[in-house]
Amino acid sequence: MVWCSVESLLTEGDRKTTVEDEGPKLPEIDEESLAKLSTEVGILKAPLTVKERKAYAVTFKTEGNKLYGGRKFTQAIDLYTKAIMCHADPVFYSNRAACTPSQRLL
């Protein structure tokens, strides 16, 4: 089996840094681009597995947590939303919801 990273699946125009100068470069994710992501199995391409989607979701959540700690709530909301698109875990919704009242305190 041959597995490839998200970065290798995206075109140069799709690669963007979600968090400027902080953390790893995360791919831009929306519903359409998520549907296009696939992994290579031999010579065939297959949709991302549930495990892979969860792994991407955890990565977005982790980076969102860093931004939340840095009081960058708008950017954190974006990453939690991307985590939800990958895998709808209730924790991701809670984290995103926690950002909204925090924004008002700024």
N, C-alpha and C positions, 0 to 999 in steps of 0.2 A: 504494500500500500504506500502511496505517495501522498503526503498531505502538504498543503501550501498555506502560507499565511494570508491574512486579509490584505496586507500591502501588495502581495504579488497578484492579487485578483483585481485590484483597482487600477484605473488608468492614471497617468501622471496628473491629469486635471482633477481627478477625484481625491488625490492625496492632499490633505490639508492638515495643518496643526490646529487642533481644537483648542488646546490650552497653550497660549503663546509662551514660549521659552520655559515651559514647565512640563515635566513628566514626559512620557513617551508620545510619539505622534500617533494620534488616533484617527481612524478613517471617518470621513463624513458619512453618517448613516441616516437614511430616511427609509420609509417603507419600500420604495421602489428599489433603492440600491441594495437593501437587505435581501430582497427577493432574488436579486441577480447574483449575490455571493454564492459561490459553490466551492467545493473542494474536489481535488482530482483524486480519483481512485483508479490507478492504472492509466488507461487511456480514456476512461469515461469521466464525465463530470457529474457530480451528485450534489443535491442541495445540502446546505449545512445541517449537520446533525443537531439534535437537541442539546447534546453535551457541548458542542462547539458554540452554539448560540448562547448557552449559559456562561461559557467562558468569556465571550465578548461582553456579555452583560455585566459580569463581575468586574471586568477591566474598566468599563465606563463608570460603574458605581464607585470603584476605588478612586478614580481620578476626580469624580464628583465630590467624594468625601474630602479630598485634599483641598478642593476649591471652597467647599463649605467652611472648612477650618480657616481658610484664608479670607473669609468673608466676601467671596466672589459669588454671590448667590445666583445671579442671572446665568452665569456660565455653568454653575453646578446644576441648575434646573435643566439646562440643555443636555448635560451628560446623563442625568437621571432619566430623562425622557428617552434618550438613545438606549439606555439599559433596558427600559421597559419595552421598547420596540424589539429588542433581541429576545427578552424573556420577561414575561409579566409577573415578576415577583412582588408580593405586597410590600416588602421592605423598600423597594425602589420607589413605590408610590409614597410611602411614608417619608422617605428622605426628601423627595421632591416637594412634598407638602410642607415640610419643615423649613424650606427655603423662603416661602412666601411671607410668613410673618417676620422672618429675620430681615427681609428686604425693607420692611416698613420701619425697622429700628435704626436704619442707617441714617 
